[in-house]
């Protein structure tokens, strides 16, 4: 159902709050071979607890003018012993909240009642397994950036 095109860049960023470093990657999602969404993953590599933030936008990504037909959410992802725990957050938690191309932001309550909720979680499940940078980080390993270019 989904396929993934990895973004080429890995951004190394310093946190404004604590001064620690983190990495940011992105990718493009296809659903049934059609452009369907984008995601940005923030990997909190400078902190002792493993936490990833996913900003996921879905909708009419094949049409550059269809901003009102795209919706996005922010999810926090943490590993547990047997799976990855995910929680919908408020849009203000996303470091990409001002990126207008994402479309219409959905708050936690809106996302939980949205007809897109299942797609958001399905994409998040897909990304944490299929994006090597996200997966390696969440599994507690060195971030796998193969095929991507580091940008400082």
C-alpha positions as CSV (number, residue, x, y, z in Angstrom):
1,X,0.0,0.0,0.0
2,X,2.8,2.5,0.9
3,X,6.2,3.1,-0.5
4,X,8.9,5.4,0.7
5,X,11.3,7.8,-1.0
6,X,14.0,8.9,1.4
7,X,15.0,12.5,1.5
8,X,18.7,12.9,0.7
9,X,19.7,15.2,3.5
10,X,20.4,14.7,7.2
11,X,20.4,18.0,9.1
12,X,22.4,18.2,12.3
13,X,20.7,20.8,14.5
14,X,21.3,22.2,17.9
15,X,18.3,22.4,20.3
16,X,17.4,25.9,21.2
17,X,16.2,24.8,24.7
18,X,19.0,22.6,25.9
19,X,21.9,23.1,23.5
20,X,22.2,19.4,22.6
21,X,22.3,18.1,19.1
22,X,19.7,16.2,17.1
23,X,19.2,15.0,13.6
24,X,16.4,15.6,11.2
25,X,15.5,13.6,8.1
26,X,12.5,13.6,5.8
27,X,10.9,11.4,3.2
28,X,8.0,11.2,0.7
29,X,5.2,8.7,0.9
30,X,3.4,7.1,-2.0
31,X,0.1,5.3,-1.5
32,X,-0.8,2.9,-4.3
33,X,2.0,4.5,-6.4
34,X,0.6,8.0,-6.1
35,X,2.1,10.9,-4.2
36,X,0.4,11.0,-0.9
37,X,2.4,12.6,1.8
38,X,5.6,13.8,3.4
39,X,7.2,13.3,6.8
40,X,9.9,15.0,8.8
41,X,11.5,13.0,11.6
42,X,13.4,14.7,14.4
43,X,15.7,12.2,16.2
44,X,16.7,13.5,19.6
45,X,20.2,12.1,19.6
46,X,21.6,14.5,22.2
47,X,19.2,13.2,24.9
48,X,19.6,10.1,27.0
49,X,16.0,8.9,26.3
50,X,15.3,7.7,22.8
51,X,12.5,9.9,21.3
52,X,11.6,10.7,17.8
53,X,9.1,13.3,16.6
54,X,7.3,12.7,13.4
55,X,5.5,15.4,11.5
56,X,3.3,13.7,8.9
57,X,1.3,15.4,6.2
58,X,-1.1,13.6,3.9
59,X,-3.4,14.6,1.0
60,X,-3.1,16.0,-2.5
61,X,0.7,16.1,-2.7
62,X,0.7,15.8,-6.5
63,X,-1.0,19.3,-6.7
64,X,1.2,22.2,-5.5
65,X,-1.8,24.4,-5.1
66,X,-3.9,22.0,-3.0
67,X,-2.8,23.2,0.5
68,X,-6.3,23.1,1.8
69,X,-6.5,19.4,0.8
70,X,-3.6,18.3,3.0
71,X,-3.6,17.7,6.7
72,X,-0.8,17.1,9.1
73,X,-0.2,15.9,12.6
74,X,2.7,15.6,15.1
75,X,3.5,12.3,16.7
76,X,6.0,11.4,19.4
77,X,7.5,7.9,19.1
78,X,9.4,6.0,21.8
79,X,10.6,2.4,21.8
80,X,9.4,-0.1,24.3
81,X,10.6,-3.7,24.8
82,X,8.2,-5.1,22.2
83,X,7.1,-2.2,19.9
84,X,7.1,1.5,19.3
85,X,4.7,3.6,21.3
86,X,3.2,6.6,19.5
87,X,1.3,9.5,20.8
88,X,-0.5,12.3,18.8
89,X,0.7,15.8,20.0
90,X,-0.5,19.3,19.5
91,X,0.9,20.9,16.3
92,X,2.9,23.5,18.2
93,X,5.2,20.7,19.3
94,X,6.4,20.3,15.7
95,X,9.6,22.1,14.6
96,X,7.9,22.3,11.2
97,X,4.7,24.0,12.3
98,X,5.4,27.1,10.2
99,X,5.9,25.1,7.0
100,X,2.8,26.1,5.1
101,X,3.1,23.4,2.4
102,X,2.1,20.8,5.1
103,X,-1.5,22.0,4.8
104,X,-4.0,22.2,7.7
105,X,-2.7,21.3,11.1
106,X,-4.8,18.9,13.2
107,X,-4.7,19.2,17.0
108,X,-4.6,16.0,19.1
109,X,-8.4,15.8,19.5
110,X,-9.1,16.6,15.9
111,X,-6.6,14.0,14.7
112,X,-8.1,11.3,17.0
113,X,-11.5,11.9,15.5
114,X,-10.3,12.4,11.9
115,X,-11.1,10.0,9.1
116,X,-7.3,10.2,8.4
117,X,-6.2,8.9,11.8
118,X,-5.6,5.4,10.6
119,X,-3.5,6.6,7.7
120,X,-1.4,8.8,10.0
121,X,-0.6,5.9,12.3
122,X,-0.1,3.5,9.3
123,X,2.4,5.9,7.8
124,X,4.1,6.3,11.2
125,X,4.3,2.5,11.5
126,X,5.8,2.3,8.0
127,X,8.3,5.1,8.5
128,X,9.7,3.7,11.8
129,X,10.4,0.4,10.1
130,X,11.4,1.4,6.6
131,X,13.4,4.6,7.1
132,X,16.9,3.4,8.1
133,X,17.8,6.5,10.0
134,X,14.6,6.5,12.1
135,X,14.6,2.7,12.6
136,X,18.3,2.5,13.7
137,X,17.9,5.4,16.1
138,X,14.7,4.0,17.7
139,X,16.4,0.6,18.1
140,X,19.2,2.3,20.1
141,X,21.9,2.0,17.4
142,X,24.0,4.6,15.6
143,X,21.8,6.6,13.2
144,X,22.0,4.9,9.7
145,X,22.4,7.8,7.2
146,X,23.5,5.7,4.2
147,X,22.4,7.3,1.0
148,X,21.9,10.7,2.7
149,X,24.1,13.7,2.9
150,X,24.9,15.3,6.2
151,X,24.3,19.0,6.4
152,X,25.5,21.1,9.4
